[in-house]
Structure formats: structure tokens, C-alpha cells
Amino acid sequence: MALSVQVVMDCADPARLAEFWAAVLGYKIQDPPEGFASWEEALTAWGVPKDQWNSASAVVDPEGRGPRIYFQRVPEPKVVKNRVHLDVSVSGGPGTPLEERRARVDAAVERVIGLGATRVRAYEQRGEYWVVMQDPEGNEFCLQ
């Protein structure tokens, strides 16, 4: 039996990164628990101080297929390259002609730059094309 996976990202601003990644992936911010109309209502009811409301956030695939991504605030800044990163498939896959895949990746690059990402470098090797990006906090990911 396969196990489920949750991706966890340490960050400075969980709400901001959750909004960014929800937009990149077509995910949504996780709904508040049943019985609460909003996260603010839930956090207030639980007695969480307002200065801790942005300690965590999560995004989920609205279709329930992809993993939940959880963002947790940590005090230390990011100082080195990621040891693990996400590859986001936007090109249509290997059955799509290379020129079309390149155009789709480049369009996705422009879209995520508009969301706050930074383009690092493009690669084309062995018939593959991808672009290394950074999210608003400098975490690397690839559009392929």
C-alpha cells in the first residue's frame, strides 16, 4: 500500500508563500476546520495570539490528487541552496514537440514572475527544456 506525502517548506512568511504556491500550482488555501467560516475565526476561538496567526499555512489540490503543501514559519533565513526542490510540469510532456514545450515553459515563467518568482537560468539538454526559478523567499524550483 502506498503512503501519502505532505511537502513541508520552512519560510519567513507562510501566508505569502501559500498564496504564491496556490497560484503556481492551481491549488487553494486549505479550508478552515468544520464549524469555522474562516481561519481568523478558528484561531480566535482557539486563543491563538494575533502575532502567531502567520505561523503556518497550507495549500491543497482542489481535486485531491496532489500532495498537501504545508508552510511553517522558522526564525532563521534561507542561506544555502535547497537540497530538495519541486519540478512543476507545464510543458505537456515528452510527447509534445520541443518547440511547443519550450513555448509553454516560457509562458509559465512569465506567469510566475508576475506572481513574485525570479528566473535563475534556463537549460536545454538531451531534448529536454526547463527553467530554474526561485519563489519569493528564494526557494528553487523548476518549470519543465
C-alpha positions, -999 to 999 in steps of 0.1 A, spaced: 0 0 0 14 34 -10 18 61 16 6 97 13 31 125 13 30 161 26 56 186 14 68 210 42 85 243 35 103 263 61 98 300 55 96 335 69 60 343 57 38 313 54 7 332 42 26 349 14 42 316 2 10 297 5 -7 323 -18 22 321 -42 22 283 -45 -15 281 -47 -14 303 -77 15 285 -93 0 250 -89 -37 257 -93 -41 247 -56 -62 265 -30 -56 276 6 -68 248 28 -103 254 41 -107 262 78 -118 234 101 -155 225 100 -176 248 121 -155 279 113 -162 304 85 -125 315 83 -91 308 97 -93 340 116 -124 328 134 -108 294 142 -76 310 155 -95 335 176 -117 307 191 -86 286 199 -70 316 217 -40 319 193 -24 353 197 -27 375 166 11 377 163 11 340 158 -16 338 131 10 337 103 30 308 119 17 283 93 -5 279 63 -12 251 39 -24 246 3 -42 216 -12 -51 203 -46 -88 211 -51 -91 178 -70 -74 158 -42 -47 143 -63 -16 162 -54 1 164 -20 -7 190 6 20 216 10 25 230 45 44 262 51 58 268 86 75 299 99 110 295 111 132 322 127 163 316 106 166 329 70 174 307 40 212 307 35 220 278 11 207 261 -20 177 238 -15 186 201 -10 152 192 -24 131 212 -49 98 209 -68 97 203 -105 64 217 -119 54 202 -152 39 227 -175 51 216 -210 28 189 -219 53 161 -215 77 143 -239 50 136 -265 48 173 -272 72 188 -298 102 206 -282 93 240 -296 58 238 -281 72 226 -248 97 255 -248 69 280 -255 47 266 -227 76 267 -202 85 302 -212 48 313 -209 47 297 -174 80 315 -165 64 349 -173 33 340 -154 51 330 -122 74 361 -124 42 381 -123 33 362 -91 67 371 -75 91 345 -87 126 351 -101 141 335 -131 175 319 -124 186 300 -155 172 281 -185 186 247 -195 182 226 -227 198 191 -226 191 159 -244 158 171 -259 146 185 -225 140 221 -216 135 236 -182 139 268 -163 152 271 -127 132 297 -107 131 310 -72 99 316 -52 95 350 -33 117 336 -5 145 323 -27 135 286 -27 145 270 -60 120 251 -82 119 242 -119 94 247 -146 96 219 -171 
